[in-house]
Amino acid sequence: MAIQHIPPIQCLVTFETVARLRSATRAANELCVTTSAVSHRIRQLESHLGVELFGRSDFTLSAHGAAYLAHVRSGLAALQQMPARSGRASGVRLRVAVTPTFSRQFLMPKLELFRNKYPDIDLILQVSIPFLDVTAEQSDLEVRYGAGGYAGIDHRVILSEEVSPACSPSYLNEFGPFEGFETDGVIDQARLIRSPLEPWTTWFSGCGLARTEPHVGAQFNDLGLLYDAAACGFGVALVRTRMAQTWLECGRLVRLSERSLPSPMAHYLCWQPGALERWECTAFIEWLTDSLS
């Protein structure tokens, strides 16, 4: 068989996993990819082979799929028996849970540097939900976002920031100007985009205003979505000046005030007591702390 006719290995692994688990979601969790990636690989393999491998409703194997699965499992088993590359030790697995926007803005752009520095660490990233402390699986380390005070775990502040109001240029042109955005009269001109992750009372208090948290208006529970909404003209958002740097530098958001105020929220790196006895945990903590400095 010509080399170019062999399907991509990731497609074969995904096919075997879906056939074994009978679920695209469970397969995605095992392979540490998205469900859409699983579906794409299955379609790619079926297109490559020219046959349907599954019944679409419940991932029941077709006749072609059942016959092909035996060959795939035999081939994968043979590959697993191949010796490791000379000088390459078995990888150490490290599971890290991160909040979505922190991962996109601070972690992923520098992840290649971590891989180059620690090639023996097999890093598995999982999504955590701010405030709810929910992760897909048990993790070794976790980046949390909140006000701190986490009981029963060790934690360290890795990123604290200041906040300032911002909106899209088009929103500013239509509803502005918002001179400094520091008085009741000016703030009343704007639609405030809400988020429990960044309360407006931080800004009100810093400006000496006796205003309560707004109870109407669009609300977003992810900082990246909050900034995207502001960039799409939903209104004015209270943004973290460093986390929103991408939106600000490209001009999708413009600051409405030169003033910035410390946020009561911060990003914390958390771990269970005793985790730092593992060298890979210590290595990741030191690397992430240095990369954010």
C-alpha positions as CSV (number, residue, x, y, z in Angstrom):
1,M,0.0,0.0,0.0
2,A,1.3,3.4,-0.9
3,I,2.1,5.7,2.0
4,Q,-0.2,8.4,0.8
5,H,-3.2,6.0,1.0
6,I,-2.7,5.4,4.8
7,P,-5.3,7.5,6.8
8,P,-4.0,10.0,9.3
9,I,-3.1,8.3,12.6
10,Q,-5.2,10.7,14.7
11,C,-8.3,9.7,12.6
12,L,-7.6,6.0,13.3
13,V,-7.2,6.6,17.0
14,T,-10.3,8.7,17.2
15,F,-12.3,6.0,15.2
16,E,-11.2,3.3,17.6
17,T,-12.0,5.4,20.7
18,V,-15.5,6.3,19.4
19,A,-16.2,2.7,18.5
20,R,-15.1,1.6,22.0
21,L,-16.9,4.3,24.0
22,R,-20.0,4.7,21.7
23,S,-20.0,8.4,22.4
24,A,-18.3,11.4,20.7
25,T,-18.3,13.3,24.0
26,R,-16.6,10.6,26.0
27,A,-14.1,10.1,23.2
28,A,-13.3,13.8,23.2
29,N,-12.7,13.7,26.9
30,E,-10.4,10.7,26.6
31,L,-8.4,12.2,23.7
32,C,-8.4,15.7,25.3
33,V,-9.9,17.4,22.2
34,T,-13.3,19.0,21.4
35,T,-16.3,17.1,20.4
36,S,-16.3,18.9,17.0
37,A,-12.7,17.7,16.5
38,V,-13.8,14.1,17.0
39,S,-16.7,14.6,14.5
40,H,-14.3,16.2,12.0
41,R,-11.8,13.3,12.2
42,I,-14.5,10.7,11.7
43,R,-15.8,12.5,8.6
44,Q,-12.2,12.8,7.3
45,L,-11.6,9.1,7.8
46,E,-14.9,8.2,6.1
47,S,-14.1,10.5,3.2
48,H,-10.7,9.0,2.9
49,L,-12.1,5.4,2.9
50,G,-15.2,6.2,0.9
51,V,-17.5,4.3,3.2
52,E,-19.7,5.1,6.3
53,L,-18.3,3.7,9.5
54,F,-21.1,4.4,11.9
55,G,-24.9,4.6,12.1
56,R,-25.4,8.2,12.9
57,S,-27.9,8.0,15.7
58,D,-26.1,5.9,18.3
59,F,-22.6,5.3,16.9
60,T,-23.4,1.7,16.0
61,L,-20.8,0.4,13.6
62,S,-21.8,-0.3,10.0
63,A,-20.7,-3.5,8.4
64,H,-17.8,-1.7,6.8
65,G,-16.9,-0.1,10.2
66,A,-16.9,-3.4,12.1
67,A,-14.6,-5.0,9.5
68,Y,-12.3,-2.0,9.4
69,L,-12.2,-1.7,13.3
70,A,-10.5,-5.1,13.5
71,H,-7.7,-3.9,11.2
72,V,-7.3,-0.6,13.0
73,R,-7.0,-2.2,16.4
74,S,-4.5,-4.7,15.1
75,G,-2.4,-1.9,13.6
76,L,-2.6,0.3,16.7
77,A,-1.6,-2.6,18.9
78,A,1.5,-3.2,16.7
79,L,2.4,0.4,16.8
80,Q,2.2,0.5,20.6
81,Q,4.8,-2.3,20.8
82,M,7.3,-0.2,18.9
83,P,10.2,0.9,21.1
84,A,10.4,4.5,22.3
85,R,12.9,6.8,20.6
86,S,16.4,6.5,21.9
87,G,17.0,8.9,24.8
88,R,13.3,9.8,25.2
89,A,12.0,8.9,28.6
90,S,8.3,8.3,29.2
91,G,6.4,11.5,29.6
92,V,5.1,12.7,33.0
93,R,1.5,13.6,32.8
94,L,0.4,17.0,34.3
95,R,-3.3,18.0,34.3
96,V,-3.9,21.8,34.6
97,A,-7.3,23.4,34.7
98,V,-7.6,26.9,33.4
99,T,-10.3,29.5,32.9
100,P,-11.1,30.1,29.2
101,T,-10.0,33.7,28.6
102,F,-6.8,33.3,30.8
103,S,-5.9,30.3,28.7
104,R,-6.4,32.1,25.4
105,Q,-4.7,35.4,26.3
106,F,-1.8,34.3,28.6
107,L,-1.2,30.6,28.4
108,M,-1.6,29.4,24.8
109,P,0.6,32.1,23.2
110,K,3.5,31.0,25.3
111,L,2.8,27.3,25.6
112,E,5.5,26.4,23.0
113,L,8.1,27.8,25.3
114,F,7.0,25.5,28.1
115,R,7.1,22.5,25.7
116,N,10.6,23.3,24.6
117,K,11.8,23.8,28.2
118,Y,10.1,20.7,29.6
119,P,9.7,18.1,26.8
120,D,9.2,15.3,29.2
121,I,6.0,16.8,30.6
122,D,2.8,15.7,28.9
123,L,0.6,18.7,29.6
124,I,-3.2,18.1,29.6
125,L,-5.3,21.3,29.7
126,Q,-8.9,21.3,31.0
127,V,-11.4,24.1,31.3
128,S,-12.5,25.4,34.7
129,I,-15.4,27.7,35.3
130,P,-14.7,30.9,37.3
131,F,-16.4,31.1,40.7
132,L,-18.0,27.7,40.4
133,D,-14.7,25.8,40.8
134,V,-15.9,23.3,38.2
135,T,-13.5,21.3,36.1
136,A,-14.1,18.4,33.6
137,E,-11.8,16.1,35.5
138,Q,-9.6,16.1,38.6
139,S,-6.6,18.3,38.0
140,D,-3.1,18.6,39.5
141,L,-3.1,22.4,39.3
142,E,-5.8,24.9,38.7
143,V,-6.0,28.5,37.7
144,R,-9.0,30.1,39.5
145,Y,-10.4,33.6,39.1
146,G,-12.1,35.3,42.0
147,A,-11.6,37.1,45.3
148,G,-9.4,34.4,46.9
149,G,-9.8,32.9,50.3
150,Y,-9.9,29.3,49.1
151,A,-10.1,26.9,52.0
152,G,-8.4,23.5,52.1
153,I,-6.0,24.2,49.2
154,D,-2.7,26.1,48.7
155,H,-2.9,29.0,46.4
156,R,-0.9,31.9,45.1
157,V,-1.8,35.1,43.2
158,I,-0.3,35.0,39.8
159,L,-2.1,37.9,38.1
160,S,-3.8,40.9,39.6
161,E,-4.9,43.8,37.4
162,E,-6.5,47.2,37.2
163,V,-9.8,47.9,35.5
164,S,-11.1,50.8,33.3
165,P,-14.3,51.3,31.2
166,A,-14.1,50.7,27.5
167,C,-16.4,50.4,24.5
168,S,-16.2,50.1,20.7
169,P,-15.3,53.1,18.5
170,S,-18.7,52.9,16.8
171,Y,-20.6,52.9,20.2
172,L,-18.5,55.8,21.3
173,N,-19.2,57.8,18.1
174,E,-23.0,57.1,18.4
175,F,-23.6,57.6,22.1
176,G,-20.5,59.5,23.3
177,P,-18.5,61.4,24.2
178,F,-18.2,60.1,27.7
179,E,-16.0,62.6,29.3
180,G,-13.9,60.6,31.7
181,F,-16.8,58.3,32.5
182,E,-16.5,59.3,36.2
183,T,-19.8,61.2,36.9
184,D,-23.4,60.0,37.3
185,G,-24.5,62.2,34.4
186,V,-22.0,60.7,32.0
187,I,-22.5,57.1,33.2
188,D,-26.3,57.5,32.8
189,Q,-25.7,58.1,29.0
190,A,-24.3,54.6,28.5
191,R,-25.6,51.0,28.5
192,L,-23.5,49.2,31.0
193,I,-22.6,45.6,30.2
194,R,-22.7,43.5,33.3
195,S,-20.6,40.6,34.5
196,P,-20.3,39.0,38.0
197,L,-16.6,38.5,37.1
198,E,-16.0,42.3,37.2
199,P,-18.5,44.2,39.3
200,W,-19.2,47.8,38.3
201,T,-19.2,48.9,42.0
202,T,-15.3,48.8,41.8
203,W,-15.5,51.7,39.4
204,F,-18.3,53.5,41.1
205,S,-16.6,53.4,44.5
206,G,-13.3,54.5,43.1
207,C,-15.0,57.5,41.5
208,G,-16.7,58.4,44.7
209,L,-20.2,57.6,43.4
210,A,-22.9,56.1,45.6
211,R,-24.3,53.8,42.9
212,T,-25.3,50.2,43.2
213,E,-24.5,47.3,40.8
214,P,-26.7,47.7,37.7
215,H,-29.6,45.1,37.5
216,V,-30.5,45.5,33.8
217,G,-28.5,45.2,30.6
218,A,-26.7,42.4,28.8
219,Q,-24.6,40.1,31.1
220,F,-21.8,37.8,30.3
221,N,-20.1,35.2,32.5
222,D,-16.8,35.0,30.6
223,L,-14.4,37.9,30.4
224,G,-13.5,37.2,26.7
225,L,-17.2,37.2,25.8
226,L,-17.7,40.4,27.8
227,Y,-14.9,42.1,25.8
228,D,-16.3,40.7,22.5
229,A,-19.7,42.0,23.4
230,A,-18.3,45.5,24.1
231,A,-16.4,45.4,20.8
232,C,-19.7,44.5,19.0
233,G,-21.4,47.7,20.4
234,F,-23.4,46.2,23.2
235,G,-22.3,49.1,25.5
236,V,-19.6,49.9,27.9
237,A,-17.7,47.2,29.8
238,L,-15.3,47.4,32.7
239,V,-12.2,45.7,31.4
240,R,-9.0,44.4,32.9
241,T,-6.3,46.5,31.2
242,R,-3.8,43.7,30.7
243,M,-6.3,40.9,29.8
244,A,-8.1,43.2,27.4
245,Q,-4.8,44.3,25.8
246,T,-5.5,42.4,22.5
247,W,-8.9,44.2,22.1
248,L,-7.4,47.6,23.0
249,E,-4.3,47.3,20.8
250,C,-6.2,46.4,17.7
251,G,-8.7,49.2,18.2
252,R,-11.8,47.0,18.8
253,L,-12.1,48.7,22.2
254,V,-11.1,52.2,23.3
255,R,-10.7,53.3,26.9
256,L,-13.0,56.0,28.2
257,S,-10.9,57.1,31.0
258,E,-7.2,57.5,31.8
259,R,-7.9,56.3,35.3
260,S,-7.6,52.7,36.2
261,L,-8.5,51.1,39.6
262,P,-7.4,47.9,41.3
263,S,-9.8,45.0,40.8
264,P,-10.8,43.0,43.8
265,M,-10.6,39.9,41.6
266,A,-7.4,38.1,40.6
267,H,-6.2,34.9,39.0
268,Y,-4.9,32.4,41.5
269,L,-2.9,29.2,40.9
270,C,-4.2,26.5,43.3
271,W,-3.0,23.0,44.3
272,Q,-3.7,20.4,46.8
273,P,-1.3,20.2,49.8
274,G,1.7,18.0,48.9
275,A,1.4,18.6,45.1
276,L,4.7,20.6,45.1
277,E,6.6,17.4,46.0
278,R,6.1,16.5,42.3
279,W,8.8,18.2,40.2
280,E,6.4,18.7,37.3
281,C,4.0,20.8,39.4
282,T,6.8,22.9,40.7
283,A,8.2,23.4,37.2
284,F,4.9,24.5,35.8
285,I,4.2,27.0,38.7
286,E,7.6,28.5,38.4
287,W,7.4,28.8,34.6
288,L,3.9,30.3,34.6
289,T,4.8,32.8,37.3
290,D,7.9,33.9,35.4
291,S,5.9,34.2,32.1
292,L,3.4,36.5,33.7
293,S,5.9,38.8,35.3
